[in-house]
Structures are given as structure tokens and as C-alpha cells.
């Protein structure tokens, strides 16, 4: 009974595929292309006999007042009716933009230095074959002139010019057969990709549609998951076999039509029949057979893998995306084969090892066989492993396939019943929704970071390319000032545009109730307190980082390396201060502390502070500043969390960057720098005092038993572990991974440059 149902499913899938209009259109195109491709010369001869010519006549106008090459050039093209050679007194009148694609202008004259000089004028799209023939005639003429002028026999001149005569011996090879084999190999590789794409896409769409319509659940009540997967994948493989049958039929049709051309009662000059026996060889037949076997088995294996991946999708769009992974894998394997397997070198040990692995064997074995580097033992081993992997994949695929189709996930406690079961299910669903939302947050942050980096890199390249022409047009401002203005614009755009992406995903803020003047005053005092307390902390971090990076060899001075302060003039100084102190304090804080921190705040304050600090360190795009930026980012994040305001972190950011700029720009002004330094020391001292008082107050609060119990609950190991696991789903996104790879790559390159 089950076998009948499986057979019915397979027959239904095959019938639907063959009757599908796109399958019919595809095969009609394949039929037409095959017939025309194999009978192109015959069709061309037929059209020529019936005076149907789609080609334009090529005109060669030659200016050859000394009659050096005209006769020889005309003899060269005398058998080619598509080319006409005409001699002109001058070709200058034809030299303009309206010169057609079917005209070649040739000027030839004697030279006392080079014996013969020539000029060829054409449009860019002219065929290179005509130019090659003209150059051959010119070279032959030059040889004749040299022979006459230097009194050297033509034969001696040819010997002087000839390359070394190398006797090339190729054992047991047929050039025509090798050429045919190469063509078949190229066509088969493209055909494999095309068939794989169709099959995998068909499996993905079918399973996704049946999952959404719930029909698959009904089918799984009458047959097992294993039988269902076999029926779907086997039907796709049989469609592949049928497609091969169709292709053989198209080839036979093309061969028969070719024979009709030669056997026709109407004599067609130039018609030729396709000689199958002349191009067939044992190697070609073996290649086709091996390719066919490996492709069918590998297609079945990948079909099983695709079934599991497709079962996890929730809509047709996801089903289409699910095929990309396997198609990309096949493309990568094919690329690796083209690099590793070559008739000019022996295959490496790695190639032989990889060639026996499932999926990879479909590309390695045929490629190595066709150049004589595959042995029978290797083919047998790869076939055994491939065949054995199919039932293994079916066994491993059943459980995840069924779980994905039925949205079922086994619980550790199977005895839960009644209201407890409902609560457990609800908690599980909420956890899944939360994980999906976490992944969405990772996608948003990753996309924003990628866009920020790309905009800054591309903006820098554009400025470098156009700074010179812009400065030539704008003469009332120095080139340095123009450069700094453009850098400021690029900086603002490169951060604000990605911030808009983050802003779209920020949680909506509740309408704030009006607060009293006293509450505003308390809030302002709190912000000022945290600003003053943070300044000495940042100073300590800066001293520690300066010492640490020097010890580990990362103490590159970024500003001096890129010539950041190598500008002169008041306007340049102002622009430099704006670029380093003001703009980062506004826009980096918007991006990191409002955008990234705001998106992650619901995942927990600690998690939001750490991740936002990592992003803050990342956008500095160099390892030398990464450690300091990360630690300072944590301080800024804590201030953002404690105050609930953004402007305190903006002020801290401005002070940190502004102090560094002032110390560099006003280094020579000793009096000012002394006052400035004393002022910074005073602020740090006040900050330390307030910090010590706050820490003392916190310690006193912890002596209370309720506070200690509350702290223990917050630091509970199981709770912390669960929060970490759930929060890690923020990073479980491909876009976030690309952002990490891009950042790491830029970090490495910048560090090497510094």
C-alpha cells in the first residue's frame, strides 16, 4: 500500500513537471539551440545558396601610392566575398566619427628607418580577424623589402626569424577527440549547474507550499518521513534522467537533420553530415557515463539535504533562498576543481582525498578522468562513499525534517500535562519569538555597521580622487581646508545615514509626563555628577591603555601616521577641531548610545552597554584605538543607563576628544597649556572625590540584608547563564557576521599600514 502511495507521489511529481509550461519552453529552446548549433554551417550554406545573406560586406580602403601591398592584399581576400579591397589616392576624407563598422582604412608607405610603415583606422567594434590578415600581409611585404634592400635571400631571412623547431610528441591522443571531449565537459558542467538549480528549487518550493497548505501533514499520516523524502527527491532525480533522455533525442534530431542536408536531392554546397563515429571515443563515452552516474547520485544526496533545509522555511521567498547555499557550494567546488585539476600538472594528494568525498566527487572524478589522472580504485572508493552517504543522510534527515514540518520540538520533560503543558508551550513560543527578534536586532546593527564602513571608505576614496580638480576651481580656500570640509561632510553622512536604519528599529518612546522644576534640577545635578565622575575614570583608562598598547606593540600614533595635524591656517584649525571634537561627540553618540544601545536595552543594561561599546570601538577602524574606545564606551554606556540622557555622553565624548586636540594644537603656548593642565587636574581631583563618596555610599547600602539578597538574585548563576544564551541570538545573523569579518579585515589592513 505504501509502495503504491510512493509511486503515485513520484508519478504525480513527474507529470506536473513535464506538463509545466516552463519545462516545455525550456526544452523547446534546448531543441532549437541544439539543432541550430550542430547544423550552423549547413544552415549558413543553405541560406547562401538561396541568396540570403545577413552579413555586411567589409570594405578595405587602401592608400598605397607605391603599390607595396595592394595586389597581395587583394589576393588574400579574393576568395572571401564578404570583403572588398579598393585602392584610394587618399583615405583622409573617410577619417571621421561617422566611419562605419564595415570600413577599414589602411595607409602604407616606404620608410628609410623601418622599411615599411602602416596605419590602420577602424571603429572599435571591428572584427580582429580582418586586422590579423592585414598585419600578416604587411609583415610579408616588409620581409620582402628587407630581403631586397639588405641583399639577403628570402630563405635566409626566414631562417633568421624562425623560432626554435620543437618536435612535439603527444602519445595516444587524438586532437579532434580531445577537442570534442573538452566541449562536452564544458557543456556538461553548465548543464549540471542548471539541472541542480532547477531540482533544488523545485524541491524547496514543493515542500514549502505543502507545508503552508498543511497537505504535507496529511501525507505524513499515511507514509513515513523517510518515504516522503525519498518520493520527493527520487521524482526530481527521475526528471533529471528524463531531461537527459530529451537531450539525447535532441542530439539525434540534429544529427538526422544534418544527414538530410547531405542526402537532399537539392545540391547544397558546403553541407556536411555530423560524423558521430568520428568523434566518439572510449574516453568520451566513459566521461559521459561517469558524469551521469555521479550526477544522479549526488543530486539525490543534495535533494535530501535540500528537503531538510526547505522544511525549516515559512514562505516561498525563504524556500528560494534555501537553495542558494547548495548552489553556492557547488559553484565553489567547481571553481576549486578548475584550479587544482589541470593536464599540465599532476593532481596533489589533497585533490585525491577531496575527490572521494560526497558532492565533491561529482566534480573531481570526471575532471580527473578526462585528463587521465583518475584511477579505478579512486572511482570505486568515491562511489562506495557516495552510495553509503545516501541512506545515512535519509536516517539523519527524518527527525529534523519532521520537527520542522510539524513545528515540533521535543521537550525534556515529556510528562507535562494540562495547564502546565499550556504554560510550557507558551513560554517556548515566547522564547522563540524573542530569539527571532534578537536575530533581527543583530541584522539591523550589522547592516548599519557595514553601511557606515562602506560610506567612510568610499567617501575617502572619492575625496582623494576629486580633491585636486575641486581645489583648482575653488581658489579662495586652501586645499587643506577644502579637504577637511569634505571629510566633515563624509563623516556626518557616513554615520547619520546608518543611524536612520537603527532609528527605524528603536522602540517607541512613551509620552513623557511633565516634570516639576525640582525633578529637572535633580536630573541635571545627577548628569553633572556622572560627567565629573567619569572624567578621572577616562583619564586612568587612557594612561593604562597607553602603557599597555606600547608593551604589546600596538602603540601606533594614528594621528601622526595619517598626518591628521599637518595643516596650517586658522580655518583649517577650526575645521580640524570640528572634525575631531564636535562631530564625533554628536553623531557617534547618536549612532552608538542612542541607536545601538536603544535597540539592545530590552536585552539587559549590561548586555547593551558591552555590545554598544564593541560597536563604538569597531567604528574607529583600527586596533590601536580599539581597546581604549571599548573601555571608554563602557563608561559612556553606564552614564547613558544611569542618567537616561544622551547629552552627558555627548559632553564626555566632546571633552575627551577636545582635550586631545587642544593639547596638540596649542602645545607651543606654554602659559595657556599650564592653566589648561591645572584645570584638568582640578576636575579630575573633584571627580575622584565624588567617585570615592559614591563607592562608599554603595558599600554602606550593601550591608543591608535585603540588598545583599537582591544582589544574590541578580547574580544567580542559572539566571545569568540563561540571559547570556538568549542574548547571544543577537549575533546569530549572517549580516552581523559579515560586519564582523569586514571590520576585522579593515582592522588588519589599517594596522599594517600604521
Secondary structure, DSSP 4 states (H G I P E B T S, - for coil): -HHHHHHHHHHHHHHHHHHSHHHHHHHHHHHHHHHHHHTHHHHHHHHHHTT---SPPEEEEEE-TT-SSHHHHHHHTTT-TTEEEEE-S--GGG-STT--TTEEEEEEEEETTTEEEEEEE--TTS-HHHHHHHHHHHHHHHHHHHHHHTT--HHHHHHHHPPP------TT--HHHHHHHHHHHHHHHHHHHHHHHHHHHHHHHHHHHHHHTTHHHHHTTTS-HHHHHHHHHHHHHHHHHHHHHHHHHHHHHHHHHHHHHHH-SS--TT-----HHHH--HHHHHHHHHHHHHHHHHHHHHHHHHHHHHHT--SHHHHHHHTHHHHHHHHHHHHHHHHH-BTTBPPPHHHHHHHTSTTTHHHHHHHHHHTT---HHHHHHHHHHHHHHHHHHHHHHHHHHHHHHTT----S-TT--HHHHHHHHHHHHHHHHHHHHHHHHHHHHHHHHHHHHHHHHHHHHHHHHHHHHHHHH--SS-HHHHHHHHHHHHHHHHHHHHHHHHHHTSPPPPPPPP--HHHHHHHHHHHHHHHHHHHHHHHHHHHHHHHHHHHTT----HHHHTTTT---SHHHHHHHHIIIIIHIIIIIHIIIIIIIHHHHGGG-HHHHHHHHHHHHHHTT--HHHHHHHHHHHHHHHHHHHHH--SHHHHHHHHHHHHHHHHHHHTTT-HHHHHHHHHHHHHHHHHHHHHHHHHHHHHHHHHTSHHHHHHHHHHT-HHHHHHHHHHHGGGS--HHHHHHHHHHHHHHHHHHHH-
